[in-house]
Amino acid sequence: MRYEFYYWPSIQGRGEFVRLALEEAGADYADVARGSDKDGQGVPALMELLNGKTVTTPPFAPPFLRAGKFLIGQSANILLYLGGRHKLAPASESGRLWVHQLQLTVVDFIKEVHNTHHPIASSLYYEEQKEEAQRYTEKFRELRAPKYLGYFEQVLERNPAGDKFLVGRSLSYADLSMFQLVAGLRYAFPNGMRKWEKKTPRLVALHDRVAARPRIAAYLQSPRRIPFNESGVFRRYSELDG
Ligand SMILES: N[C@@H](CCC(=O)N[C@@H](CS)C(=O)NCC(=O)O)C(=O)O
């Protein structure tokens, strides 16, 4: 089956967690809004599914995925679906729930990362909420980022099957998301990350292993990987990095 993946065309954003899973799975997919299918209809095709009056299961926001007759929204929900189909999650129900739980925690963390530059409203420019961003991000750097990263480090440490993967002894989509978190935080908060990484060696090692996986390495070198920029979730504003 050829998947149709829908996300804003110029950013990694929340879509990147799904792109990484599609790439690791070697799945056949079109990144529709980037014009790789649908006869180059791109963003209009995305908007049609988002706002079309006849869509009976409309997504609230991108990313979303069309898989045959399914239209699936919410990044963690899309990954729950792909994980089961492409062996990117354990076969057992308990294992799948655990991976899903970790991914939902990634979603929470991403929301807080987003709040560092948009603490008041997504509809305002960063420049219109710089003071609040500064205050929010001080606490993010002091408390939240170390807490989330420390949590994932602890999950690796406590995995009864060893600390190579978050869950069990094989790769899951949550491991791919760990790669993206480390890469994104290194981009957005290079100073902060240098400090936080010292306490999360397993997480950093997992990032490196994921980056070296043949399909992921090929993807990262390809034009399909959009570079980090100041429109996505991870933005480099040096004044927020302490
Ligand atoms: N929890 C959702 C969040 C989706 C979301 O916030 N998407 C952003 C782009 S990254 C968006 O377009 N939001 C529009 C809005 O919130 O109105 C997920 O993880 O997929």
The ligand as a Gaussian input file, in Angstrom:
#p B3LYP/6-31G(d) Opt

LIG

0 1
 N       -0.854000      16.449000      19.299000
 C       -0.801000      16.676000      17.885000
 C       -0.427000      18.118000      17.632000
 C       -0.634000      18.534000      16.220000
 C       -0.215000      19.973000      15.996000
 O       -0.115000      20.783000      16.915000
 N        0.095000      20.298000      14.725000
 C        0.556000      21.655000      14.396000
 C        1.715000      21.616000      13.455000
 S        3.102000      20.852000      14.242000
 C       -0.554000      22.437000      13.746000
 O       -0.620000      22.580000      12.545000
 N       -1.446000      22.953000      14.587000
 C       -2.547000      23.767000      14.171000
 C       -3.409000      24.135000      15.376000
 O       -3.095000      23.696000      16.496000
 O       -4.363000      24.869000      15.169000
 C        0.222000      15.697000      17.272000
 O        1.148000      15.269000      17.963000
 O        0.059000      15.325000      16.093000

